């Protein structure tokens, strides 16, 4: 039973980012407690949840490993390992009305799911006797899951769509490790505690912004992987990039209070971040690029609701069609403002 639950969760969340995953496939791999997936290709829509006008040109997830101690889940943690996450993204150059409609439908679908789950949560006032045990069992697994992430490089290449001379913006990370601890921040398996302590170790997180770069050329996926890997900052290898955030390493201590008391003014989350050194460096041209990027993202968001009406023909010779587009856009605004005062909406 639990194999199916885990497979369903992985297929639902991991399936949004990578191609070729199915619940049946995952269930067979998870049954023996060891899941290992290699050389997964990222979907072009992998970054759509960030609601940014960018599309994955090439994406790659090297390894997904998961260890589930089925016979000793009450004493051993579940271990999840993600390695070699590499991607090259491009800004959306045109108005894709069909994609915008799909995104809008997906947003409505998720809202409906949340509303149904909220209604169903209060519908069953007499849950089964074993519901409490199952919930505690699942919480114990979630509280003790260990996550290892090694080598991330996400690179955005602008072919003069946002900025006149183009640029490349990249985020790199050597490693991240998250685990549960005692109140003294010593690693330990915890069991149904009201307050959970999480320790996150971060190593060499960096952001670079290179003006006027040449597009990265590669022959195949292995060549792309090698080139992106060589640009990740490590102690033994320090690439020459124009960093706006120099590589940082540190520790994040998270205290999660599952049942905070409002009367006692108890916070649900307490975060303590310890970083050795933070250095931001920004040239005049990098500053201009960031301003252009901000304008591009804001304008894209503002015009997203009109994109489904937008025409793919020139204004000259199609004046009447373009006036119709303007009227449709105005009607959309009026309809949205009027719906706020509708009795059903209230």
Buried (B, 14 or more C-beta within 10 A) or exposed (E): EBBBEBBEEBBEEBBEBBEEBEBEBBBEBBBEBEBEBEEBBBBBBBBBEEEBBBBBBBBBBBBBBBBBEEEEBEEBBBBBBBBBBBBBBBBBEEBBBEBBEEBBEEEEEEEEEEEEEEEEEEEEEEEEEEEEEBEEBEBBBEBBBBBBBBBBBBBBBBEEBBBEEBBBBBBBBBBBBBBBBEEEEEEBEBEEBEBBBBBBBBBBBBBBBBBEBEEBEBEEBEEBBEBBBEBBBBEEEEEEBBBBBBBBBBBBBBBBBEEBEEEEEEEEEEEEEEEEEEEEEEEEBBEBBBEBBEEBBEEBEEBBBBBBBBEEEEEEEEEEEBEEBEEEBEEBEEEEEEEEEEEEEE
